[in-house]
Amino acid sequence: MTATRLQNIPESATIKMSNLASELKSQGYDVISFSLGEPDFDTPEHICDAAKASLDRGETHYTPSPGIPELREAIAEKLNQDNNIETTKNNIIVTPGAKQAIFEVILSVLNKGDEAVLFDPAWVSYDPAIMLTGAKTVWAATKRDNGFSPVDVNDYITPKTRLIVVNSPCNPTGSVYDKSTLKEIADIAIDKNIMVLSDEIYEKITYDREHISIGSMDGMQELTITVNGFSKAYAMTGWRLGYVNAPDDIYKPMMKLHSHSVSQATSFVQYAGIAALQGDQSCVTDMVREFRVRRDVLVDGLDKLGIKCARPDGAFYAFADVSKYGTGEEVAGLLLNRAYVAATPGGAFGDAGRDFLRISYATSQERIREALERMEKVLELV
Ligand SMILES: Cc1ncc(COP(=O)(O)O)c(C=O)c1O
């Protein structure tokens, strides 16, 4: 009785691991969770105040489907100023989370039989979205000793390629692509007329490397669909607020999907989005400063355990090679059941991640230190 299109789609591995951790917690175990991609900071006060003020003004009704004009204008201004992407509010759709934007893009671009390139390993939800369209995911290699940057991208392009997904800074590797990598992808997209979906949700969380938007590169304006959101930079995961900037011909079908499905993002949350973009950005800098310290505590600690882990340039994930102790799946099971430390097996993000664990360091320094101590005790028995 159920639709076949969903039968081969796996459940989200990150959510599965966090459910297992919650189950142990409910049995009274003190589980340290490294599994979810969610900042542990509170949403900054001025953003909460803007939502409260909006509620007090009675802004609780439907808004225009693509979003309130003031927020779309603020987003367009941000893209022009921060990202060098030339756009106007007429190309912006505000969505309930970046995830919705990504689904709308993929469903609007791909047909059955098309191919979409993902760089292996990649965030867990791109492949299921591609599968829903009947298109095929082509997994393209990344270079491990080059911080998991794509290599030889052209080898994965065929006449059927319609979309390349770029996610820099990357979940799960923390890799931030440099200009030459992005140029290689841009040159192929221009030469072969392929669309690029650039998921820039971690753009504000970078350490020593500058984030570059592929949509700002020469010739890429009409070929790039840029997705971003408020969840990670402003600790707003539960608010569900994201956006997409799309060229005219993709914008129109996306708007059909958007208006017939979610209608719009929540009214008062959109006002909070304006406060986030136009308010003081020191809240973002403060969070990133803390993430950097945690990253170093974690990577240095893993190094002492003999676990190889490149120091990530962005996002809040460490992608650790645990092959000394087993596959990512085996080590994740061991750590959860014996050390009560929850991390996600790297294989959930693609075959290239089989020997890895994705460790989300969006948790306090004390908890990271404690987790490392617990890991040491369990792993020395292996
Ligand atoms: C790479 C990537 N893109 C998109 C999202 C979705 O973000 P949102 O909370 O805005 O839906 C996530 C969330 O984990 C992510 O890691």
The ligand as an SDF file (V2000), in Angstrom:
LIG
                    3D

 16 16  0  0  0  0  0  0  0  0999 V2000
   25.0690   20.6550    4.9280 C   0  0  0  0  0  0  0  0  0  0  0  0
   23.7390   20.9710    5.4990 C   0  0  0  0  0  0  0  0  0  0  0  0
   22.8340   21.5610    4.7060 N   0  0  0  0  0  0  0  0  0  0  0  0
   21.6080   21.8660    5.1610 C   0  0  0  0  0  0  0  0  0  0  0  0
   21.2360   21.5750    6.4510 C   0  0  0  0  0  0  0  0  0  0  0  0
   19.8200   21.9030    6.8840 C   0  0  0  0  0  0  0  0  0  0  0  0
   19.7500   23.0220    7.6840 O   0  0  0  0  0  0  0  0  0  0  0  0
   18.3490   23.6180    8.1830 P   0  0  0  0  0  0  0  0  0  0  0  0
   18.3230   23.4300    9.6560 O   0  0  0  0  0  0  0  0  0  0  0  0
   18.3880   25.0680    7.8100 O   0  0  0  0  0  0  0  0  0  0  0  0
   17.2720   22.8940    7.4870 O   0  0  0  0  0  0  0  0  0  0  0  0
   22.1410   20.9530    7.3200 C   0  0  0  0  0  0  0  0  0  0  0  0
   21.7340   20.5960    8.6930 C   0  0  0  0  0  0  0  0  0  0  0  0
   22.2850   19.7700    9.3510 O   0  0  0  0  0  0  0  0  0  0  0  0
   23.4310   20.6710    6.8340 C   0  0  0  0  0  0  0  0  0  0  0  0
   24.3460   20.0940    7.6040 O   0  0  0  0  0  0  0  0  0  0  0  0
  1  2  1  0
  2  3  1  0
  2 15  2  0
  3  4  2  0
  4  5  1  0
  5  6  1  0
  5 12  2  0
  6  7  1  0
  7  8  1  0
  8  9  2  0
  8 10  1  0
  8 11  1  0
 12 13  1  0
 12 15  1  0
 13 14  2  0
 15 16  1  0
M  END
$$$$
